[in-house]
Amino acid sequence: MRDDDEFNEPYLPERYKEIVRKKKQRRLFKKIGMIAAGVVALVVVYILLSGFFGGSPQPATVPTPSPTLPLSPLKTTAVPATATPVAVATPEKTAVTATAITIKPAAIVTIPTTETPEPVLTARANTYVTPEGDDPKITEKQAEAIALVAFPNLPSGKMSVELATDPIFGQVWKYTLRADTTTEASGLISAETGTVVTYNRTIHPGARPQNPVLTMGNARQIADSTINNRNTGILSINMSDGRYIPLSTPGGNVAGTYRFVFDRVIQDYPCDTDGFIVSVDAVSGAVTEWVQHWESPDNAFMILDTPTVPKYDAIYAVQAKAKTIYPGSIGSLQIVSAERVWKDEHAPGTTPRPSSIPLAWKVVFDDETIRGHPEARRGVGWVDTYTGDIIEITYQH
């Protein structure tokens, strides 16, 4: 070996390092190959085992149904009904004359009976009627005694009573107190309960001052006290009107009466019919007028949801209906009032079914023809406060 070749050979440590590096590379390639082979082997084994244990899917076996026994026919046993029957009556529109329209439910149909009267569901929508017997529960003598003590400080005179039928209160005893030829007091007593439902006392104009002696506040206290003394329990009422009415005489006005109207309140809304009217003498403080109408049971009123029909929609519905009745009067039609109230009026002797009394818009209106005749009644339209439909309208020239 020449000296120059020997001089060109790598130094021993460098050559050693190169040999070691190559050996490491071979070992790494062998490990990678072994790992790859192992993975492939595992995949092959997994596939083989899956096919062996799983096999091909087989349909589930269907259990054999057990023999069906013949069924004997069911027998129906008649059971006396204990629940109150429910009937649906369709309101009908009464015949419309050339000058008026009134939409109301069908007429009452009573069922005669010779036994103890029981409440009967009638063809009138949502009401029950108790057939009246031959004799009222309150006798003539009892009615006379009730009338004599109906209100304090009645003048002396002769009390007479007679059985009558009132369109609002039904069968009543009509009582009259007369002194000579002058009627001092009169009114109605329910022949069913003995309640004094109306009372009127005559005010004689002689020797009365021109101006009231009592204030309206004094008279209101007397009215409140009268209602509380003649009824038991807590009454939910609200005074909707209170005014002073002078007494007119040929020589001019003298001190008259204070008149208060109290509406029954159910779920924060007033009733159209149920309530009280009390008039108080502005001089003596005596009660001169009394009206008590409290006929509907608490459960007869609907359970309220939030009313959805606004006031202006109710007014528009009534105006549109009124236009179809008297087209020539629509230009002079004026709305007097519009408020949500319970439409609780029903025929005497009937009891409204539970949740049958609706909350509705009561729209009162008039026109030029009605305003020109003081005796004419204003028109009244009832609008469902949830649907906006006309429930009833009375419009008459």
PEVEN-V244888 format. One record per residue. RES is the residue in one small letter. SS is DSSP state (H for helix, E for strand, - for the rest). D_FIRST is the distance of its C-alpha to the first C-alpha in Angstrom with 1 decimal. Layout:
res = [RES/RES]
ss = [SS/SS]
d_first = [D_FIRST/D_FIRST]
This chain:
res = [m/r/d/d/d/e/f/n/e/p/y/l/p/e/r/y/k/e/i/v/r/k/k/k/q/r/r/l/f/k/k/i/g/m/i/a/a/g/v/v/a/l/v/v/v/y/i/l/l/s/g/f/f/g/g/s/p/q/p/a/t/v/p/t/p/s/p/t/l/p/l/s/p/l/k/t/t/a/v/p/a/t/a/t/p/v/a/v/a/t/p/e/k/t/a/v/t/a/t/a/i/t/i/k/p/a/a/i/v/t/i/p/t/t/e/t/p/e/p/v/l/t/a/r/a/n/t/y/v/t/p/e/g/d/d/p/k/i/t/e/k/q/a/e/a/i/a/l/v/a/f/p/n/l/p/s/g/k/m/s/v/e/l/a/t/d/p/i/f/g/q/v/w/k/y/t/l/r/a/d/t/t/t/e/a/s/g/l/i/s/a/e/t/g/t/v/v/t/y/n/r/t/i/h/p/g/a/r/p/q/n/p/v/l/t/m/g/n/a/r/q/i/a/d/s/t/i/n/n/r/n/t/g/i/l/s/i/n/m/s/d/g/r/y/i/p/l/s/t/p/g/g/n/v/a/g/t/y/r/f/v/f/d/r/v/i/q/d/y/p/c/d/t/d/g/f/i/v/s/v/d/a/v/s/g/a/v/t/e/w/v/q/h/w/e/s/p/d/n/a/f/m/i/l/d/t/p/t/v/p/k/y/d/a/i/y/a/v/q/a/k/a/k/t/i/y/p/g/s/i/g/s/l/q/i/v/s/a/e/r/v/w/k/d/e/h/a/p/g/t/t/p/r/p/s/s/i/p/l/a/w/k/v/v/f/d/d/e/t/i/r/g/h/p/e/a/r/r/g/v/g/w/v/d/t/y/t/g/d/i/i/e/i/t/y/q/h]
ss = [-/-/H/H/H/H/H/H/-/-/-/H/H/H/H/H/H/H/H/H/H/H/H/H/H/H/H/H/H/H/H/H/H/H/H/H/H/H/H/H/H/H/H/H/H/H/H/H/H/H/H/H/H/H/-/-/-/-/-/-/-/-/-/-/-/-/-/-/-/-/-/-/-/-/-/-/-/-/-/-/-/-/-/-/-/-/-/-/-/-/-/E/E/-/-/-/-/-/-/E/E/E/E/E/-/-/-/-/-/-/-/-/-/-/-/-/-/-/E/E/E/-/-/-/-/-/E/E/E/E/-/-/-/-/-/-/-/-/-/H/H/H/H/H/H/H/H/H/-/-/-/-/-/-/-/-/-/E/E/E/E/E/E/E/E/E/-/-/-/E/E/E/E/E/E/E/E/E/E/-/-/E/E/E/E/E/E/E/E/E/-/-/-/-/-/E/E/E/E/E/E/-/-/-/-/-/-/-/-/-/-/-/-/-/-/H/H/H/H/H/H/H/H/H/H/H/H/H/H/-/-/-/-/-/-/-/E/E/E/E/E/E/E/E/E/E/E/E/E/-/-/E/E/E/E/E/E/E/E/E/E/E/E/E/E/E/-/-/E/E/E/E/E/E/E/E/E/E/E/E/E/-/-/-/-/-/E/E/E/E/E/E/E/-/-/-/-/H/H/H/E/-/-/-/-/-/-/-/-/-/H/H/H/H/H/H/H/H/H/H/H/H/H/H/H/-/H/H/H/H/H/H/-/E/E/E/E/E/E/E/E/E/-/-/-/-/-/-/-/E/E/E/-/-/-/-/E/-/E/E/E/E/E/E/E/E/-/H/H/H/H/-/-/-/-/-/-/-/E/E/E/E/E/E/-/-/-/-/-/E/E/E/E/E/E/E/-]
d_first = [0.0/3.6/6.3/8.3/6.7/6.7/10.0/11.3/11.1/14.7/16.0/16.9/20.6/20.5/18.6/21.2/24.0/23.1/23.1/26.4/27.9/27.3/28.9/31.9/32.4/32.5/34.9/37.1/37.3/38.3/41.0/42.4/42.6/44.4/46.8/47.6/48.2/50.5/52.5/53.0/54.1/56.6/58.1/58.5/60.2/62.5/63.7/64.3/66.2/68.3/69.5/70.3/72.5/73.9/75.0/77.1/79.9/83.3/86.7/88.5/91.4/94.8/97.3/100.4/103.4/106.1/109.5/111.6/114.9/117.9/119.1/122.7/124.0/124.3/127.8/128.7/131.0/133.2/132.8/135.2/133.5/133.1/131.2/133.0/132.8/131.0/132.3/131.2/134.0/133.5/135.2/137.4/138.7/142.5/144.4/144.2/147.4/147.7/147.6/145.4/142.3/141.5/138.6/139.0/138.2/140.4/143.8/144.2/145.2/147.0/147.5/151.0/151.2/154.0/151.8/150.0/148.2/144.4/141.9/141.3/138.5/140.3/139.4/139.1/135.4/134.0/137.3/139.3/143.1/145.5/148.6/151.7/154.4/158.1/158.6/156.5/155.0/156.9/160.7/163.2/164.4/160.9/160.1/163.3/162.4/158.9/160.3/162.8/160.0/157.3/157.5/159.5/162.7/163.9/167.5/170.2/171.0/170.9/167.6/167.3/164.3/163.7/160.9/158.9/155.6/153.5/150.7/148.3/149.2/150.7/153.7/155.3/158.6/160.0/162.0/164.5/166.3/169.6/172.1/175.3/173.9/170.8/167.4/165.9/162.6/161.0/157.7/155.9/155.1/152.6/154.5/151.3/150.3/153.2/151.1/152.9/150.8/152.9/155.6/157.6/160.2/162.8/162.8/166.3/166.2/169.3/168.9/165.1/163.6/161.9/158.5/156.5/157.1/153.8/150.4/147.8/145.8/148.9/149.4/145.8/146.1/149.1/147.3/144.3/146.6/148.6/145.5/144.2/147.6/148.1/144.6/142.5/138.8/136.4/136.9/134.2/136.1/135.9/138.7/138.2/141.4/144.0/146.8/150.3/153.0/156.4/159.6/161.5/165.3/168.0/168.2/164.5/161.4/161.7/159.2/157.5/154.5/150.8/148.9/145.5/143.3/140.6/137.9/136.3/132.5/130.0/126.2/127.0/128.9/132.7/134.9/137.1/140.1/139.8/141.0/144.1/146.6/148.7/151.4/153.0/156.4/155.7/158.9/159.4/155.8/157.1/154.9/156.4/153.8/151.4/149.1/146.7/144.4/141.6/141.2/137.6/135.6/132.4/130.2/131.7/129.5/126.1/123.0/121.6/118.3/117.5/120.0/118.1/120.8/121.5/124.9/124.7/123.7/126.8/129.1/127.7/128.3/131.9/132.6/131.2/133.4/136.5/136.0/136.4/139.7/141.4/139.3/141.9/141.6/137.8/138.2/140.4/138.6/137.5/135.5/137.5/134.9/131.8/130.6/128.8/131.4/131.9/134.0/136.0/139.4/140.6/143.9/146.2/146.0/142.4/139.3/136.0/133.2/130.1/127.8/130.2/131.3/128.9/127.9/128.8/129.4/133.1/133.8/137.3/138.5/141.6/142.6/145.5/147.8/147.3/147.6/150.9/152.4/152.3/153.2/150.1/147.1/143.7/141.1/138.5/135.1/132.8/129.1/126.6/124.2/121.2/121.7/123.9/126.4/130.1/131.7/135.3/137.2/140.9/142.0/145.7/148.1]
